[in-house]
């Protein structure tokens, strides 16, 4: 599991699998079934394989699937775009990560999740996060967020 995801979900149980199609993994299918929910948000490394295969099988099994297309990659933009057309034709709904996060937050008065959502936004959502930082500091007079200093790695001798 990528360290960036482990940092956000440190206690999440990992589900190991060997197939590109998550639906081929009994542990994955069991974990989805245990939730009792019929809506799934998916993202993955290769849209044309991992996401297309998983999405089409999940729709076949009567799940409502949302593909966070800005969180998917592929070998080329063309491959990603073609795979997205394929999953939309199968019935998936394309979304992006920020719109999904904000839809889940819904009400800014919900203090139970507000700070965590704002932390995610400031750390991972570019211009929108900068806008949140601006509102915090310039409008509300909050102190600026302190981010760890970025240290530029030294080039190996072979790359100089």
N, C-alpha and C positions, 0 to 999 in steps of 0.2 A: 504494500500500500504506500502511496506517495507520502512523504513526510508532511507536505502541506495539508493533506486531508487528515492525517493522523493528528496534526496539531489542532484542528477544528473539532475532530471527533475522537478524543483520546481513549474513550472507554467503549467505542463501537467494536463489536466482535467482527473479526474478519471472516469472510467466506471464501475459502480457497476453491479454485476450480481450474480446469485445464482447457475447457472448450471456449471458443470465442463467443458462443451463444450461451449466455447465462442460464437460459431455460434448460439447457442440457445438464446442469448441475443440480442434483437432488437437494443438496443443502441450501442452495439459492432459492429454489422453488418452495421448499419448506419454510424458509425464513419469510418469504413474501406472503405465503399462505397464512402463516401465524399472525400476521398483522390484522387480517380480516378486512383489509382495505382493498378496494378495486381500482384505485388510481395510483399510477406509478410514474415517477419522474426518473428518467434515465439520462446518462451521459457516459462517454467512453472515449478510449483512444482512437479507434477507427470507426467512423460513422458507417462506412460501407460494409463492415463485417460485424463487429461487436454490437453496434446499435441496431442496424437493420435486422439482423437475425433475431436478436432478443425482442425487439419491438414487434415484429411481425408475428412471432410465436405468442407473445403476451396478448396481442389483440385477438389472435385466434382463440386464446383461452379466456376471452371476454374481460380483459382488463382495459381500462382507459389509460392510454400511455401518452405522456408528455415528454418530448425530447428537448432537453436544454441544449440547443444547437450551438450556442457559443461556448459550451464546455466540452465539445466534441472536436476531435482532430481527425486528420486523414493524411494520406500521402500527397494529396493536392486539393486545391479548392474545388476543382471540377469533381473529384471523387466524392467530396463531402456534399456538394450541392446535389449531385445525382442521387446519393443515398438519402438525403433529406426529402427529395421528391418521392422516392420510393416509399419511405415510411409514412409520408403524408397521404399518399395514394392508398396505403394500407389502413389508414384511419388514425394515425398518431397526430398529436397537436404540437406544433413547434412553439417553444417558449425560449426565453433567455433567462439566465440566472438571476439577474437583478429584478426583473419583473416578477419572477416566481417568489423571490425572497420578500419583496414588498407586498405581494398579494397575501403571503402568509402572515406578515406583520399586521396588515389591514388598518388597525387603529393605533395611531401614535400615542394614545393615552394608555395603551397596554404596557405598563412599566415592567412587567415580568420578563418581556423579551426585548424591550426597546434598546437597552444598552448593548446587548449582544448583537442585535441587528446593526446598530450604528457602528460598532467595532468592525463587523464584517465589511460593511459598506466603505468605511474609511480605509481599511487595509487592502481591499480586493476589487473595488469597483471604480477605479480611475477617476474620471471627471466628476461623476456623481459623488464619489467620496470626497473630492476636493470641495465640492459645493456644500456638503455636510460640514466639513471642517470650517469653511467660510462662515456658515450660519452659526456654528458653535462659538467661534471666536469674535467675529465682527458684529453679529446681531445680538447674541446672548452674553457676550463678554466672558466666555469660558476661556481657560488657558489653552494654549495650543497643544495638540496631541504631540507627545514625544515618541518618535520612532527610533529604533536602534540605528546607530550610525552604520551606513553601508561601507564595507571595506572592500576596495577593489582588489581582487586576487592578483598576485604577482604572476607574470607570464613565466612559463617554464623557459629555460635557456634555449631550447629548440625553437621557440616561437618568437624570439627577439630578433 
